[in-house]
Amino acid sequence: MASENKTLAEEPKPEPWKSTLYSLIFPGLGQISNGDMKKGLLFFAIAFTLILTLHLGVTFIILAIFWLYNIYDAYTVAKKRS
């Protein structure tokens, strides 16, 4: 039990500015840096799919909105965990 508490205490806390920067580079990277691998991979896959379908006019708007949400999500989750 003591080793379990020690492991939780030693877990590195995400830095909000780094998570924001990683999400700005590509969606999902900030979530992965926050330790949320499933959400990060999901965001990565969504962004990748939207980029592949950019030739459809509406996709650009959806990609822009999704990218902004991704940045906001990475920052707020990192802020809560730090």
Beta strands, then each sheet from edge to edge (+ up, - down):
end
